[in-house]
Amino acid sequence: MNSQDLKRLFSNSHSALNAVAKDMSNSDSLASPDGGGNCASWILGHLVNTRNKQIGLLGKDPLYPVEKFARYEQGTDPLSDSDSGLPFDELLTAFDKLHDAWNAAFDEMSDDQLSAKAPFSPFGHSDETIGSLLGTLSFHESYHVGQIGMLRKICGMPSAVG
């Protein structure tokens, strides 16, 4: 997989996210599924946090201070109200800006950079490369975008992705 293939995967995720989130209000974004779980606002913040921190894999510095999105780290408590997180529209804007930065970084990446050893492996693969790790992060992002799509339905909104 080359940088343009990865760029396409993340662009597909970005497009799907914009489709499922485009008309969700801040109030809608705070709805949680019965039985517990994270709301769309926390999930989007988590995706922003991940892209912001992992842009280093593409050889770039984070666009935002990492502390700004620490509330959305894996393992943090679900959001319970609008005062405990950032506004949904602010998270969407941050995601869009990060997407633009990721696209530009993908355009500059070489095959050698993608084949370099990754600094970590979520699944403990000793042969993890930057490219394979980015593929895993693409899956992670798509998984969470699907969750936001389901949360949209919980709010009584129609499906937004075919």
C-alpha positions as MATLAB code, in Angstrom:
seq = 'MNSQDLKRLFSNSHSALNAVAKDMSNSDSLASPDGGGNCASWILGHLVNTRNKQIGLLGKDPLYPVEKFARYEQGTDPLSDSDSGLPFDELLTAFDKLHDAWNAAFDEMSDDQLSAKAPFSPFGHSDETIGSLLGTLSFHESYHVGQIGMLRKICGMPSAVG';
ca = [
       0.000    0.000    0.000;
       1.434    3.370   -0.965;
       0.800    6.837    0.420;
      -1.904    7.616   -2.141;
      -3.803    4.432   -1.240;
      -3.657    5.423    2.430;
      -4.708    8.958    1.557;
      -7.752    7.515   -0.228;
      -8.696    5.356    2.789;
      -8.558    8.311    5.165;
     -10.422   10.485    2.642;
     -13.211    7.901    2.449;
     -13.476    7.952    6.232;
     -13.493   11.760    6.227;
     -16.282   11.865    3.630;
     -18.361    9.316    5.547;
     -17.874   11.240    8.791;
     -19.017   14.470    7.186;
     -22.081   12.689    5.803;
     -23.148   11.215    9.142;
     -22.281   14.259   11.248;
     -23.145   17.190    8.986;
     -26.579   17.931   10.404;
     -26.154   16.671   13.966;
     -26.618   19.389   16.554;
     -24.466   19.620   19.651;
     -27.423   18.230   21.582;
     -27.769   15.300   19.140;
     -24.056   14.599   19.459;
     -24.435   14.012   23.204;
     -27.005   11.198   22.871;
     -25.670    7.877   24.166;
     -26.897    4.386   23.357;
     -29.056    2.535   25.870;
     -26.898    0.488   28.178;
     -24.016    2.952   28.054;
     -21.303    3.859   25.625;
     -19.821    6.954   24.142;
     -21.768    9.663   22.386;
     -20.941   11.014   18.922;
     -19.221   14.054   20.414;
     -16.782   11.906   22.425;
     -16.144    9.621   19.441;
     -15.419   12.570   17.129;
     -13.155   14.111   19.770;
     -11.365   10.765   19.998;
     -10.813   10.751   16.221;
      -9.507   14.333   16.335;
      -7.212   13.409   19.223;
      -5.918   10.370   17.331;
      -5.265   12.228   14.081;
      -3.652   15.131   15.912;
      -1.286   12.889   17.879;
      -0.548   10.418   15.079;
       0.275   12.996   12.413;
       3.833   12.435   13.620;
       3.711    9.113   11.755;
       3.545   11.229    8.598;
       6.527   13.311    9.672;
       4.524   16.348   10.802;
       3.905   18.081   14.109;
       0.448   18.108   15.731;
      -1.737   21.008   14.626;
      -3.128   21.486   18.126;
      -1.657   21.219   21.615;
      -2.230   17.562   22.540;
      -3.728   18.624   25.885;
      -6.654   20.252   24.051;
      -8.097   16.837   23.199;
      -6.887   14.813   26.207;
     -10.542   14.552   27.315;
     -11.034   12.161   24.400;
      -8.272    9.664   25.168;
      -9.256    6.021   25.150;
     -10.298    5.075   28.659;
     -11.662    8.479   29.681;
     -15.212    8.721   30.991;
     -18.039    9.203   28.503;
     -19.296   12.758   28.070;
     -22.325   13.450   30.205;
     -23.183   17.004   29.180;
     -22.111   19.838   26.901;
     -19.899   21.350   29.613;
     -17.551   18.374   29.762;
     -16.365   18.504   26.150;
     -15.800   20.790   23.190;
     -18.714   21.865   20.963;
     -19.451   19.361   18.194;
     -19.006   21.939   15.421;
     -15.569   22.845   16.803;
     -14.590   19.164   16.705;
     -15.819   18.880   13.099;
     -13.753   21.924   12.108;
     -10.658   20.494   13.839;
     -11.170   17.165   12.051;
     -11.450   18.918    8.679;
      -8.248   20.906    9.276;
      -6.410   17.770   10.355;
      -7.667   15.969    7.273;
      -6.206   18.689    5.050;
      -2.875   18.414    6.896;
      -2.878   14.617    6.574;
      -3.576   14.862    2.822;
      -0.669   17.248    2.340;
       1.607   14.959    4.376;
       0.584   11.899    2.350;
       1.535   13.777   -0.821;
       5.066   14.199    0.573;
       5.565   10.649    1.908;
       7.992    8.243    0.333;
       7.847    4.459    0.181;
      10.894    4.397    2.455;
       9.009    6.337    5.123;
       6.073    3.938    4.905;
       8.318    0.892    5.227;
      10.147    2.255    8.279;
       9.587    0.510   11.610;
       6.596    1.909   13.491;
       7.152    3.396   16.966;
       4.424    1.120   18.381;
       2.010   -1.606   17.365;
      -1.514   -1.698   18.809;
      -1.623   -5.460   18.321;
       1.984   -6.201   19.254;
       3.305   -6.969   15.763;
       7.102   -6.930   15.898;
       7.265   -6.155   12.166;
       4.837   -3.203   12.287;
       5.741   -0.489    9.781;
       4.506    3.073    9.504;
       2.422    1.958    6.508;
       0.820   -1.013    8.259;
       0.138    1.077   11.356;
      -1.546    3.742    9.226;
      -3.691    0.984    7.697;
      -4.751   -0.064   11.205;
      -5.507    3.547   12.120;
      -7.676    3.812    8.993;
      -9.679    0.808   10.183;
      -9.934    2.357   13.678;
     -11.297    5.551   12.202;
     -13.814    3.790    9.953;
     -15.065    1.734   12.886;
     -15.773    4.879   14.897;
     -17.397    6.671   11.962;
     -19.809    3.726   11.763;
     -20.593    4.184   15.443;
     -21.466    7.826   14.813;
     -23.740    6.655   11.985;
     -25.590    4.394   14.422;
     -25.799    7.179   17.024;
     -27.372    9.331   14.338;
     -30.169    6.775   14.068;
     -30.604    6.784   17.859;
     -31.376   10.498   17.510;
     -34.133    9.628   15.031;
     -32.192   10.875   12.031;
     -32.148    8.968    8.716;
     -29.128    7.071    7.463;
     -26.631    9.294    5.720;
     -24.326    6.743    4.078;
     -25.764    4.197    1.657;
];
